[in-house]
Amino acid sequence: MPRNTKQRREEIYQKILNENSVRITDLTHQFQVSSETIRKDISILEQQQLISKKHGIAEINQDYNQLPLDIKIGENSQLKQNIAKKALDYIQDHSIVFLDPGSTTLALCKYLPLKKNLTIVTNSLAIAQMVSQTKHELLFLGGKLQKKGMSMIGVFALQTLEKIQIDTAFMGCDGFYQTGGPTTFSLEEVLIKQQVLTKSKQKILLCDSTKFSKQGTYTFARFSDYDVLITNPISNEQRKLCEGIKRIEIAK
């Protein structure tokens, strides 16, 4: 598939994600291609069960878009969508990807059908449910259920992680204001996050810009443990808070 075709379909899907529904004729004008080309793009996205088409309108597949277990992206949703789209660039087809529990990694789930033959590893019930609706392989960590975050923790989850080699890990946090590294409010999640870091070739921290003014109770890593931080536009002062990280990507 030519690169421009792939990019156009990704942009069409992102537009439908952001607006919930768009007129197909409007897509033809926006992307300046023939109606036949747009119809083919829509057909491909529909075959992937990302969208549905009704009476000249393409809309998000509501069964797939429904956030499970009452977990919602909520505030700063557009910021998180921008981060998720940028994060997609770091996922290679046919790779093993870990997704940490969290609203930004949950946003990334919506874009996974644009990739091929992934194996998704997660301890998040919400993410597992969304991935189960795609064609990707799912490895869901067992263990004790932490009800507040609806994630699996404990010795069983750790033992499973020990046997898995992860290509790319996407992780969130509860903030890092003057902490020297990302933090979490959950002591039980610290060991899971640290195990993921040791098992992953590429480690990426996802956080919207509000996390620069927040902090959790427990620091679980140093910034130097991460290869990339993907966030929204930030100030020079905010950049200083995460010194040591190898690369900062700004999602606009």
Buried (B, 14 or more C-beta within 10 A) or exposed (E): EEEEBEEBBBBBBBBBBEEEEBEBEBBBEBBEBEEEBBBBBBEBBBEBBBBBBEEEBBBBBEEBBEBBEEBEBEEBBEBBBBBBBBBBEBBBEEBBBBBBBBBBBBBBBBBBBBBEEBBBBBBBBBBBBBBEBBEBEBBBBEBEBBEEBBBBBBEEBBEBBEEBEBBBBBBBBBBBEEBBBBBBBBEBBBBBBBBBBEBBEBBBBBBBBEBBEBBBEBBBBEBEBBBBBBBBEBEEEBBEBBEEBEEBBBBE
